[in-house]
Amino acid sequence: MRTEDLIKALDADARSKAMPQDSAWWLAVAAAAMIAATVFWLTIGPRPDIMAAMHTMRFLAKFVFTIALGVSAFALIRALSTPGASTARAATWMAVAPLLVVVAVALELFAVPSPEWGRRLVGTNWYICLTFIPLIGIGPLAVFLAALRHGAPTRPMLAGTVAGLLAGGLSATFYAAHCFDDSPLFVATWYTLAIVILTALGAIGGRLFVRW
């Protein structure tokens, strides 16, 4: 069987599932958000001064970064789960979140005296960040890997990697409501490392559980 025929067969099989692929992904996101919210509220919850923090640009910027990552990863993973679908445009949008972080870090370095850079980068809760972003995101990651099995991704390891990024964006969005370290230097370092953990787990999960 030619590769093109195989892709068409996989696409037809994915479309013949009891639930349409688009509906499955929206259901997966809803379930993942509920799981993440439950873990978040049962463990750390929002910071006590969140109402005051919401009036500061640094606090709100964290959500811009994490939501941009989640939205772009969601678009890409939907394309990856459908054989033959174009991924170029969705993959391009994945650059938005990193670029926003780079711009924010550059502005921070420009505005803050250099002796402060190290303190802002290390912050006060880096170990909590590295613990709870993966903890909040592991359940959503499992949901997204299950959703990938509902489709027919031709690159399961890549799809699993993007599932980890999507889970990371979702969990980091919840964690940002708790985090007291609002510096872009902190976010660029520790949020990224925490999301990398989920991304690595997603790649492994894609390789082991999303094969066809």
C-alpha positions as CSV (number, residue, x, y, z in Angstrom):
1,M,0.0,0.0,0.0
2,R,1.3,3.4,-0.9
3,T,1.9,6.0,1.8
4,E,-0.8,8.3,0.4
5,D,-3.3,5.4,0.5
6,L,-2.3,4.5,4.0
7,I,-2.8,8.1,5.2
8,K,-6.2,8.2,3.5
9,A,-7.2,5.0,5.2
10,L,-6.1,6.3,8.6
11,D,-8.0,9.5,8.1
12,A,-11.2,7.6,7.1
13,D,-10.8,5.4,10.2
14,A,-10.3,8.5,12.4
15,R,-13.4,10.1,10.9
16,S,-15.4,6.9,11.4
17,K,-15.0,6.9,15.2
18,A,-18.2,7.1,17.2
19,M,-17.3,10.7,18.3
20,P,-16.0,13.2,15.7
21,Q,-12.4,14.1,16.2
22,D,-13.1,17.8,16.9
23,S,-15.7,16.9,19.5
24,A,-13.3,14.5,21.1
25,W,-10.6,17.2,21.5
26,W,-13.0,19.8,23.0
27,L,-14.2,17.2,25.4
28,A,-10.6,16.3,26.3
29,V,-9.8,19.9,27.0
30,A,-12.8,20.3,29.2
31,A,-12.0,17.1,31.1
32,A,-8.3,18.1,31.4
33,A,-9.2,21.6,32.7
34,M,-11.5,20.1,35.4
35,I,-8.8,17.7,36.5
36,A,-6.2,20.5,36.7
37,A,-8.6,22.8,38.5
38,T,-9.4,20.0,41.1
39,V,-5.7,19.3,41.7
40,F,-4.9,23.0,41.9
41,W,-7.7,23.8,44.5
42,L,-7.0,20.7,46.6
43,T,-3.3,21.4,46.8
44,I,-2.1,24.9,46.6
45,G,-4.9,27.2,45.5
46,P,-4.6,30.8,44.5
47,R,-2.3,33.3,46.3
48,P,-3.9,35.2,49.1
49,D,-3.3,38.6,47.5
50,I,-4.6,37.6,44.0
51,M,-7.1,40.4,43.8
52,A,-4.3,43.0,44.3
53,A,-1.9,41.1,42.1
54,M,-4.4,41.2,39.2
55,H,-3.8,44.9,38.9
56,T,-0.1,44.4,38.1
57,M,1.2,43.9,34.6
58,R,3.8,41.2,35.6
59,F,1.2,39.0,37.2
60,L,-1.2,39.2,34.2
61,A,1.7,38.7,31.7
62,K,2.2,35.2,33.1
63,F,-1.2,34.2,31.9
64,V,-0.6,35.7,28.5
65,F,2.5,33.4,28.1
66,T,0.8,30.3,29.4
67,I,-2.4,30.7,27.5
68,A,-0.6,31.5,24.3
69,L,1.3,28.2,24.7
70,G,-1.8,26.3,25.5
71,V,-3.8,27.7,22.5
72,S,-1.1,27.2,20.0
73,A,-0.3,23.6,21.2
74,F,-4.1,22.8,21.0
75,A,-4.2,23.9,17.4
76,L,-1.1,21.9,16.5
77,I,-2.2,18.7,18.3
78,R,-5.5,18.7,16.6
79,A,-3.7,18.8,13.3
80,L,-1.3,16.1,14.3
81,S,-4.1,13.8,15.3
82,T,-5.6,13.9,11.8
83,P,-3.6,12.0,9.1
84,G,-2.9,14.2,6.1
85,A,-3.8,17.4,7.8
86,S,-1.4,20.4,7.3
87,T,0.6,21.3,10.4
88,A,2.8,24.1,9.0
89,R,0.6,27.0,10.0
90,A,-0.2,25.6,13.5
91,A,3.5,24.8,14.1
92,T,4.4,28.4,13.2
93,W,2.1,29.7,15.9
94,M,4.0,27.7,18.5
95,A,6.7,30.4,18.3
96,V,4.3,33.0,19.8
97,A,4.7,32.1,23.5
98,P,8.5,31.9,23.4
99,L,8.7,35.2,21.6
100,L,6.5,36.9,24.1
101,V,8.6,35.6,26.9
102,V,11.8,36.7,25.2
103,V,10.4,40.2,24.8
104,A,9.3,40.3,28.4
105,V,12.7,39.2,29.6
106,A,14.4,41.8,27.5
107,L,12.2,44.5,28.9
108,E,12.9,43.2,32.4
109,L,16.6,43.3,31.9
110,F,16.3,46.9,30.6
111,A,14.2,48.1,33.5
112,V,15.8,46.3,36.4
113,P,19.4,47.0,37.7
114,S,21.7,44.1,36.9
115,P,22.4,43.3,40.6
116,E,18.7,42.4,40.8
117,W,18.7,40.0,37.9
118,G,19.9,36.9,39.8
119,R,17.5,37.4,42.7
120,R,14.5,37.8,40.3
121,L,15.6,34.7,38.3
122,V,15.9,32.4,41.3
123,G,12.8,33.8,43.0
124,T,11.5,32.3,46.3
125,N,9.4,29.4,45.1
126,W,11.3,27.7,42.2
127,Y,11.0,24.3,43.9
128,I,7.3,24.6,44.2
129,C,7.0,25.6,40.6
130,L,9.0,22.5,39.5
131,T,6.8,20.3,41.7
132,F,3.3,21.6,41.0
133,I,3.3,22.4,37.3
134,P,4.0,18.7,36.5
135,L,1.7,17.6,39.3
136,I,-1.2,19.6,38.1
137,G,-0.4,18.7,34.5
138,I,0.0,14.9,34.7
139,G,-3.7,14.2,34.7
140,P,-4.4,16.5,31.7
141,L,-1.5,14.8,29.9
142,A,-3.1,11.4,30.3
143,V,-6.3,12.8,28.9
144,F,-4.6,14.3,25.9
145,L,-2.7,11.0,25.2
146,A,-6.0,9.2,25.3
147,A,-7.5,11.7,22.9
148,L,-4.6,11.1,20.5
149,R,-5.5,7.4,20.5
150,H,-8.9,8.4,19.4
151,G,-7.3,9.8,16.3
152,A,-4.6,8.4,14.1
153,P,-1.4,10.5,14.4
154,T,1.2,9.5,11.9
155,R,4.0,10.9,14.2
156,P,3.0,9.6,17.6
157,M,6.1,10.8,19.5
158,L,5.8,14.3,18.1
159,A,2.1,14.3,18.9
160,G,2.9,13.2,22.5
161,T,5.5,15.9,22.8
162,V,2.9,18.5,21.8
163,A,0.4,16.9,24.2
164,G,3.0,17.6,26.9
165,L,3.3,21.2,25.9
166,L,-0.5,21.5,25.9
167,A,-0.7,20.0,29.4
168,G,2.2,22.3,30.5
169,G,0.4,25.4,29.2
170,L,-2.8,24.4,31.0
171,S,-1.1,23.5,34.3
172,A,1.1,26.5,34.2
173,T,-2.0,28.7,33.8
174,F,-3.4,27.4,37.0
175,Y,-0.1,27.5,38.8
176,A,0.4,31.1,37.8
177,A,-2.6,32.1,40.0
178,H,-0.6,30.7,43.0
179,C,2.9,31.8,42.1
180,F,4.3,34.8,44.0
181,D,7.3,35.2,41.6
182,D,6.0,37.4,38.8
183,S,9.3,38.3,37.1
184,P,9.6,37.2,33.5
185,L,13.1,36.0,34.4
186,F,11.6,33.5,36.8
187,V,8.9,32.5,34.4
188,A,11.3,32.0,31.5
189,T,13.5,29.8,33.7
190,W,11.4,27.7,36.0
191,Y,8.1,27.6,34.2
192,T,10.0,26.4,31.1
193,L,11.8,23.7,33.0
194,A,8.6,22.5,34.6
195,I,6.9,22.4,31.2
196,V,9.9,20.5,29.8
197,I,9.2,17.7,32.3
198,L,5.7,17.3,31.0
199,T,6.9,17.6,27.4
200,A,9.4,14.8,28.0
201,L,6.7,12.6,29.6
202,G,4.4,13.3,26.7
203,A,7.0,12.3,24.2
204,I,7.5,9.0,26.0
205,G,3.8,8.5,26.3
206,G,3.3,9.2,22.6
207,R,6.0,6.6,21.7
208,L,4.6,3.9,24.0
209,F,0.8,4.4,24.0
210,V,-0.1,6.2,20.8
211,R,1.4,3.8,18.3
212,W,-0.7,2.2,15.6
